[in-house]
Structure formats: C-alpha cells, structure tokens
Amino acid sequence: MNRDLAIAEWQRARDSLGAAATYESAGYYADSISRAYYAAFHTAKAALLLDDFEPSTHQGVISRFGEYVVGTHCVEREWGRELNRLEELRNDADYEVDMVFGEADARDAYQRAAAFLDRMRALLTDYIPLDELEPG
C-alpha cells in the first residue's frame, strides 16, 4: 500500500468536496458538479492505492474501482454505480455547453459525492488510522 499517496489523494478529495460546496453557494453549478465528481475520483484513487493500483486515466480508475475495490474489499456495488454517475454528470457539466444546471443539480451531485466519501472513509480507516488520514 502506498500510504502517503493514499492520504494525499484523500486530502485532495476533501478539498474538491469543499470546492464543490463553495461553487454551489456562489451559483457556479456546473463547476460545483465537476468538483463533486473530482472528490469521488480522488477518493476512488485513494482506495485503489490500498492495493498499490495507480491507474492513469479516469476510465482506468473507474473500472479498477469496480473490479478491485468493490470486488476485493466488499464495498457495495452501488458505490461503483455512483462513481460512474458522477463521471457522467461531470462530463455533461464540463463539455455540454448547451446544458443548464441549477442549484438542485449541484446539490444532488454534492450529496452523492459526500456519501461516496463517507463510505470510502470507512474503508480507508480499516487500513489507515483516522488521525493520519485526517490530521488536525
């Protein structure tokens, strides 16, 4: 396990979730959705690092998450589906310029990402003590 990198990915995930909340409250709904996805993405990378997997693409992270984290660590399949759903939302928010997103869309993405982080925190703390994962 690459403990230091897993902790760094977890910190990046928490920062991205905070940015999603900030963007939502400022009315930047597409950006909030994008940051919510990145919160889940970095969390998935942290979970993959438990088994020393370091995929280099988004699709690699998503497929390896389903294969290894769900398959090996008994994480419920719904979390793999949530990661996929957040990626779809992020793609729409980042690339579909004719789509309009509202506060409810951003809030939903944030809540999905926050729930994803909560579930993965439980997994990560099976391997990394909480005071190391979230110092201070």
KOLKE-377356 format. One record per residue (C-alpha): residue in one letter; x, y, z. Coordinates in Angstrom, 2 decimals. Layout:
KOLKE-377356
<drengu><rest>A</rest><east>X</east><north>Y</north><up>Z</up></drengu>
...
***
This chain:
KOLKE-377356
<drengu><rest>M</rest><east>0.00</east><north>0.00</north><up>0.00</up></drengu>
<drengu><rest>N</rest><east>1.24</east><north>3.49</north><up>-0.83</up></drengu>
<drengu><rest>R</rest><east>0.05</east><north>5.09</north><up>2.41</up></drengu>
<drengu><rest>D</rest><east>1.39</east><north>8.61</north><up>1.78</up></drengu>
<drengu><rest>L</rest><east>-0.12</east><north>8.82</north><up>-1.69</up></drengu>
<drengu><rest>A</rest><east>-3.45</east><north>7.42</north><up>-0.45</up></drengu>
<drengu><rest>I</rest><east>-3.54</east><north>10.11</north><up>2.24</up></drengu>
<drengu><rest>A</rest><east>-2.67</east><north>12.80</north><up>-0.34</up></drengu>
<drengu><rest>E</rest><east>-5.47</east><north>11.60</north><up>-2.63</up></drengu>
<drengu><rest>W</rest><east>-7.89</east><north>11.64</north><up>0.31</up></drengu>
<drengu><rest>Q</rest><east>-6.89</east><north>15.21</north><up>1.16</up></drengu>
<drengu><rest>R</rest><east>-7.39</east><north>16.21</north><up>-2.50</up></drengu>
<drengu><rest>A</rest><east>-10.82</east><north>14.57</north><up>-2.37</up></drengu>
<drengu><rest>R</rest><east>-11.81</east><north>16.56</north><up>0.72</up></drengu>
<drengu><rest>D</rest><east>-10.56</east><north>19.78</north><up>-0.88</up></drengu>
<drengu><rest>S</rest><east>-12.58</east><north>19.06</north><up>-4.03</up></drengu>
<drengu><rest>L</rest><east>-15.71</east><north>18.43</north><up>-1.98</up></drengu>
<drengu><rest>G</rest><east>-15.18</east><north>21.76</north><up>-0.22</up></drengu>
<drengu><rest>A</rest><east>-14.75</east><north>23.47</north><up>-3.58</up></drengu>
<drengu><rest>A</rest><east>-17.99</east><north>21.88</north><up>-4.79</up></drengu>
<drengu><rest>A</rest><east>-19.83</east><north>23.42</north><up>-1.83</up></drengu>
<drengu><rest>T</rest><east>-18.20</east><north>26.81</north><up>-2.42</up></drengu>
<drengu><rest>Y</rest><east>-19.07</east><north>26.81</north><up>-6.13</up></drengu>
<drengu><rest>E</rest><east>-22.65</east><north>25.76</north><up>-5.40</up></drengu>
<drengu><rest>S</rest><east>-23.17</east><north>28.56</north><up>-2.89</up></drengu>
<drengu><rest>A</rest><east>-21.71</east><north>31.06</north><up>-5.38</up></drengu>
<drengu><rest>G</rest><east>-24.06</east><north>29.90</north><up>-8.14</up></drengu>
<drengu><rest>Y</rest><east>-21.44</east><north>28.13</north><up>-10.28</up></drengu>
<drengu><rest>Y</rest><east>-23.45</east><north>24.97</north><up>-10.60</up></drengu>
<drengu><rest>A</rest><east>-21.61</east><north>23.25</north><up>-13.46</up></drengu>
<drengu><rest>D</rest><east>-18.28</east><north>23.85</north><up>-11.70</up></drengu>
<drengu><rest>S</rest><east>-19.76</east><north>22.51</north><up>-8.47</up></drengu>
<drengu><rest>I</rest><east>-20.83</east><north>19.31</north><up>-10.24</up></drengu>
<drengu><rest>S</rest><east>-17.36</east><north>18.93</north><up>-11.73</up></drengu>
<drengu><rest>R</rest><east>-15.67</east><north>19.33</north><up>-8.33</up></drengu>
<drengu><rest>A</rest><east>-18.10</east><north>16.86</north><up>-6.76</up></drengu>
<drengu><rest>Y</rest><east>-17.00</east><north>14.27</north><up>-9.30</up></drengu>
<drengu><rest>Y</rest><east>-13.35</east><north>15.00</north><up>-8.61</up></drengu>
<drengu><rest>A</rest><east>-13.97</east><north>14.49</north><up>-4.90</up></drengu>
<drengu><rest>A</rest><east>-15.22</east><north>10.97</north><up>-5.65</up></drengu>
<drengu><rest>F</rest><east>-12.49</east><north>10.39</north><up>-8.25</up></drengu>
<drengu><rest>H</rest><east>-9.67</east><north>11.20</north><up>-5.82</up></drengu>
<drengu><rest>T</rest><east>-11.36</east><north>9.09</north><up>-3.16</up></drengu>
<drengu><rest>A</rest><east>-11.51</east><north>6.15</north><up>-5.57</up></drengu>
<drengu><rest>K</rest><east>-7.81</east><north>6.64</north><up>-6.30</up></drengu>
<drengu><rest>A</rest><east>-7.06</east><north>6.60</north><up>-2.57</up></drengu>
<drengu><rest>A</rest><east>-8.99</east><north>3.32</north><up>-2.21</up></drengu>
<drengu><rest>L</rest><east>-7.12</east><north>1.80</north><up>-5.16</up></drengu>
<drengu><rest>L</rest><east>-3.81</east><north>2.70</north><up>-3.56</up></drengu>
<drengu><rest>L</rest><east>-4.67</east><north>0.29</north><up>-0.74</up></drengu>
<drengu><rest>D</rest><east>-3.76</east><north>-2.41</north><up>-3.29</up></drengu>
<drengu><rest>D</rest><east>-1.00</east><north>-0.38</north><up>-4.99</up></drengu>
<drengu><rest>F</rest><east>-3.07</east><north>0.30</north><up>-8.10</up></drengu>
<drengu><rest>E</rest><east>-2.34</east><north>3.65</north><up>-9.74</up></drengu>
<drengu><rest>P</rest><east>-4.44</east><north>3.90</north><up>-12.93</up></drengu>
<drengu><rest>S</rest><east>-3.50</east><north>6.89</north><up>-15.07</up></drengu>
<drengu><rest>T</rest><east>-6.89</east><north>7.62</north><up>-16.67</up></drengu>
<drengu><rest>H</rest><east>-10.39</east><north>8.35</north><up>-15.43</up></drengu>
<drengu><rest>Q</rest><east>-11.71</east><north>5.19</north><up>-17.08</up></drengu>
<drengu><rest>G</rest><east>-8.88</east><north>3.22</north><up>-15.53</up></drengu>
<drengu><rest>V</rest><east>-9.79</east><north>4.47</north><up>-12.07</up></drengu>
<drengu><rest>I</rest><east>-13.48</east><north>3.76</north><up>-12.59</up></drengu>
<drengu><rest>S</rest><east>-13.02</east><north>0.26</north><up>-13.99</up></drengu>
<drengu><rest>R</rest><east>-10.36</east><north>-0.71</north><up>-11.44</up></drengu>
<drengu><rest>F</rest><east>-12.56</east><north>0.64</north><up>-8.65</up></drengu>
<drengu><rest>G</rest><east>-15.37</east><north>-1.67</north><up>-9.72</up></drengu>
<drengu><rest>E</rest><east>-13.05</east><north>-4.59</north><up>-10.20</up></drengu>
<drengu><rest>Y</rest><east>-10.83</east><north>-4.31</north><up>-7.14</up></drengu>
<drengu><rest>V</rest><east>-12.42</east><north>-2.10</north><up>-4.51</up></drengu>
<drengu><rest>V</rest><east>-15.93</east><north>-3.46</north><up>-4.96</up></drengu>
<drengu><rest>G</rest><east>-14.69</east><north>-6.97</north><up>-5.72</up></drengu>
<drengu><rest>T</rest><east>-11.89</east><north>-7.29</north><up>-3.16</up></drengu>
<drengu><rest>H</rest><east>-12.91</east><north>-5.07</north><up>-0.27</up></drengu>
<drengu><rest>C</rest><east>-16.61</east><north>-5.96</north><up>-0.15</up></drengu>
<drengu><rest>V</rest><east>-17.70</east><north>-2.42</north><up>-0.99</up></drengu>
<drengu><rest>E</rest><east>-21.30</east><north>-2.40</north><up>-2.16</up></drengu>
<drengu><rest>R</rest><east>-21.81</east><north>-2.29</north><up>-5.94</up></drengu>
<drengu><rest>E</rest><east>-23.91</east><north>0.86</north><up>-5.60</up></drengu>
<drengu><rest>W</rest><east>-20.71</east><north>2.85</north><up>-4.96</up></drengu>
<drengu><rest>G</rest><east>-19.27</east><north>1.81</north><up>-8.30</up></drengu>
<drengu><rest>R</rest><east>-22.50</east><north>2.97</north><up>-9.91</up></drengu>
<drengu><rest>E</rest><east>-22.31</east><north>6.28</north><up>-8.02</up></drengu>
<drengu><rest>L</rest><east>-18.79</east><north>6.88</north><up>-9.29</up></drengu>
<drengu><rest>N</rest><east>-19.98</east><north>6.22</north><up>-12.85</up></drengu>
<drengu><rest>R</rest><east>-22.98</east><north>8.51</north><up>-12.40</up></drengu>
<drengu><rest>L</rest><east>-20.84</east><north>11.34</north><up>-11.06</up></drengu>
<drengu><rest>E</rest><east>-18.48</east><north>10.97</north><up>-14.00</up></drengu>
<drengu><rest>E</rest><east>-21.42</east><north>11.22</north><up>-16.42</up></drengu>
<drengu><rest>L</rest><east>-22.62</east><north>14.37</north><up>-14.64</up></drengu>
<drengu><rest>R</rest><east>-19.11</east><north>15.84</north><up>-14.76</up></drengu>
<drengu><rest>N</rest><east>-18.82</east><north>15.16</north><up>-18.49</up></drengu>
<drengu><rest>D</rest><east>-22.12</east><north>16.93</north><up>-19.08</up></drengu>
<drengu><rest>A</rest><east>-21.15</east><north>19.84</north><up>-16.82</up></drengu>
<drengu><rest>D</rest><east>-17.72</east><north>20.24</north><up>-18.42</up></drengu>
<drengu><rest>Y</rest><east>-18.46</east><north>19.58</north><up>-22.09</up></drengu>
<drengu><rest>E</rest><east>-22.17</east><north>20.05</north><up>-22.85</up></drengu>
<drengu><rest>V</rest><east>-22.20</east><north>23.84</north><up>-23.03</up></drengu>
<drengu><rest>D</rest><east>-25.87</east><north>23.95</north><up>-24.04</up></drengu>
<drengu><rest>M</rest><east>-26.95</east><north>22.19</north><up>-20.83</up></drengu>
<drengu><rest>V</rest><east>-28.10</east><north>24.39</north><up>-17.98</up></drengu>
<drengu><rest>F</rest><east>-27.58</east><north>23.24</north><up>-14.42</up></drengu>
<drengu><rest>G</rest><east>-29.35</east><north>24.57</north><up>-11.36</up></drengu>
<drengu><rest>E</rest><east>-28.88</east><north>24.59</north><up>-7.65</up></drengu>
<drengu><rest>A</rest><east>-30.72</east><north>21.28</north><up>-7.24</up></drengu>
<drengu><rest>D</rest><east>-28.39</east><north>19.60</north><up>-9.74</up></drengu>
<drengu><rest>A</rest><east>-25.31</east><north>20.85</north><up>-7.91</up></drengu>
<drengu><rest>R</rest><east>-26.72</east><north>19.91</north><up>-4.52</up></drengu>
<drengu><rest>D</rest><east>-27.55</east><north>16.40</north><up>-5.74</up></drengu>
<drengu><rest>A</rest><east>-24.02</east><north>15.91</north><up>-7.10</up></drengu>
<drengu><rest>Y</rest><east>-22.55</east><north>17.22</north><up>-3.85</up></drengu>
<drengu><rest>Q</rest><east>-24.68</east><north>14.89</north><up>-1.75</up></drengu>
<drengu><rest>R</rest><east>-23.76</east><north>11.90</north><up>-3.91</up></drengu>
<drengu><rest>A</rest><east>-20.07</east><north>12.73</north><up>-3.63</up></drengu>
<drengu><rest>A</rest><east>-20.30</east><north>13.35</north><up>0.13</up></drengu>
<drengu><rest>A</rest><east>-21.96</east><north>9.96</north><up>0.62</up></drengu>
<drengu><rest>F</rest><east>-19.25</east><north>8.34</north><up>-1.53</up></drengu>
<drengu><rest>L</rest><east>-16.55</east><north>9.92</north><up>0.63</up></drengu>
<drengu><rest>D</rest><east>-18.30</east><north>8.80</north><up>3.81</up></drengu>
<drengu><rest>R</rest><east>-18.41</east><north>5.19</north><up>2.61</up></drengu>
<drengu><rest>M</rest><east>-14.80</east><north>5.20</north><up>1.44</up></drengu>
<drengu><rest>R</rest><east>-13.62</east><north>6.83</north><up>4.70</up></drengu>
<drengu><rest>A</rest><east>-14.93</east><north>3.71</north><up>6.46</up></drengu>
<drengu><rest>L</rest><east>-12.86</east><north>1.54</north><up>4.11</up></drengu>
<drengu><rest>L</rest><east>-9.73</east><north>3.68</north><up>4.28</up></drengu>
<drengu><rest>T</rest><east>-9.76</east><north>3.79</north><up>8.08</up></drengu>
<drengu><rest>D</rest><east>-9.65</east><north>-0.01</north><up>8.11</up></drengu>
<drengu><rest>Y</rest><east>-6.07</east><north>0.45</north><up>6.81</up></drengu>
<drengu><rest>I</rest><east>-5.03</east><north>3.97</north><up>7.80</up></drengu>
<drengu><rest>P</rest><east>-5.82</east><north>5.41</north><up>11.24</up></drengu>
<drengu><rest>L</rest><east>-8.21</east><north>8.37</north><up>11.08</up></drengu>
<drengu><rest>D</rest><east>-5.71</east><north>10.70</north><up>12.74</up></drengu>
<drengu><rest>E</rest><east>-3.27</east><north>10.01</north><up>9.88</up></drengu>
<drengu><rest>L</rest><east>-5.94</east><north>10.23</north><up>7.19</up></drengu>
<drengu><rest>E</rest><east>-7.36</east><north>13.48</north><up>8.58</up></drengu>
<drengu><rest>P</rest><east>-4.65</east><north>15.09</north><up>10.71</up></drengu>
<drengu><rest>G</rest><east>-5.53</east><north>18.11</north><up>12.80</up></drengu>
***
